Amino acid sequence: MSESDAIKADIERTRAELADTVDSLTAKLDVKAQARHRVQEAEQRAVQSYEQAKAKAPEPVRQAIDTVEGAARPLAAKAAEDKRRTMLLVGGVLLAFIIVRRIRR
């Protein structure tokens, strides 16, 4: 490999590194994307926690939860069109779950 080929290869490697650095900096500065990512992670953790708590609950509590979820399904389909209603529905289901859980203790 000649000296000019080595220089060209070094320039290409440097360009690739700079492109990666710019991409990383752009991602770090994209506050909206970071917020969306954190919201998605929080949603996943909430779903996992809910499923784990439901699985550990006594049978009467699980039956009550299933009843509430079954009643909420038609509402959830309608609420899917409106995020605000969806959040209220989720909050209501979680509240019902907490109330049933405390009553069963």
C-alpha positions in Angstrom: 0.0 0.0 0.0 1.4 3.4 -1.0 1.6 6.3 1.3 -1.3 8.1 -0.5 -3.5 5.0 -0.2 -2.7 4.9 3.6 -3.6 8.6 3.8 -6.9 8.1 1.9 -7.8 5.1 4.1 -7.0 7.2 7.2 -9.2 10.0 5.9 -12.1 7.6 5.2 -11.7 6.0 8.7 -11.8 9.5 10.3 -14.9 10.5 8.3 -16.7 7.4 9.5 -15.7 8.1 13.1 -16.9 11.7 12.7 -20.2 10.6 11.3 -20.6 8.2 14.3 -19.8 11.0 16.7 -22.2 13.4 15.0 -24.9 10.7 15.1 -24.3 10.1 18.8 -24.4 13.8 19.6 -27.6 14.3 17.6 -29.2 11.5 19.5 -28.2 13.0 22.8 -29.5 16.4 21.9 -32.9 15.0 20.7 -34.8 15.6 23.9 -38.2 14.5 22.4 -36.8 11.1 21.3 -35.2 10.6 24.7 -38.5 11.4 26.4 -40.4 9.0 24.2 -37.9 6.3 24.9 -38.2 6.8 28.6 -42.0 6.7 28.4 -41.9 3.5 26.5 -39.5 2.0 29.1 -41.8 3.1 31.9 -44.8 1.6 30.1 -43.0 -1.7 29.7 -42.0 -1.7 33.4 -45.6 -0.9 34.5 -47.0 -3.7 32.4 -44.5 -6.1 33.7 -45.1 -5.1 37.3 -48.9 -5.3 36.8 -48.6 -8.8 35.3 -46.3 -10.0 38.1 -48.6 -8.6 40.8 -51.7 -10.1 39.1 -49.9 -13.5 38.8 -49.0 -13.4 42.6 -52.5 -12.3 43.7 -54.9 -14.8 45.3 -57.5 -16.5 43.0 -60.4 -14.3 44.1 -58.4 -11.2 43.4 -57.4 -12.5 40.0 -61.0 -13.2 39.2 -62.0 -9.7 40.2 -59.3 -8.3 38.0 -60.4 -10.4 35.1 -63.9 -9.1 35.6 -62.8 -5.5 35.6 -60.5 -6.1 32.6 -63.4 -7.8 30.8 -65.7 -4.9 31.5 -63.0 -2.5 30.4 -62.3 -4.1 27.0 -65.1 -2.4 25.1 -64.2 0.9 26.8 -60.6 0.4 25.9 -61.5 -0.1 22.2 -63.3 3.2 22.2 -60.6 4.9 24.3 -57.9 3.9 21.9 -59.0 6.7 19.7 -58.4 9.2 22.4 -55.2 9.1 24.4 -56.7 11.1 27.3 -59.5 8.6 27.7 -57.0 5.8 27.5 -54.9 7.2 30.3 -58.0 7.7 32.4 -59.1 4.1 31.7 -55.7 2.8 32.6 -55.7 4.8 35.8 -59.2 3.5 36.6 -58.2 -0.1 36.1 -55.1 0.3 38.2 -57.2 2.1 40.9 -59.7 -0.8 40.8 -56.9 -3.3 41.1 -55.4 -1.5 44.1 -58.9 -1.2 45.8 -59.6 -4.9 45.2 -56.2 -5.9 46.5 -56.6 -3.9 49.7 -60.1 -5.2 50.3 -58.8 -8.8 50.0 -56.0 -8.3 52.5 
